[in-house]
């Protein structure tokens, strides 16, 4: 690369960095930004369908294990995965006990939506 091209890309890089996201003055807003809202909607949806979906998955996997098509340890692993992923919030809180209060508040807001 020649000198002018390097200068152009350096200037472009500096402009991209400077025109990035605005810095919040108070650390966190009372309202959630769009990314947090999307994540909360996903968490709420997954927690909402968690019980019925877990039931169907575990019953189907149990039938596969009974008839010899699935090993029993895989059934246990599937049950643990479903329990953690589909709304066992207490398990998550036990696994991560030192979670920050800000993250706990965000999870509570997501659960109440």
Secondary structure, DSSP 4 states (H G I P E B T S, - for coil): --HHHHHHHHHHHHHHHHTSPPPPSSSS-SS--HHHHHHHHHHHHHHHHHHHHHHHHHHHHHHHHHTTSS-HHHHHHHHHHHHHHTT-HHHHHHHSTT--HHHHHHHHHHHH-
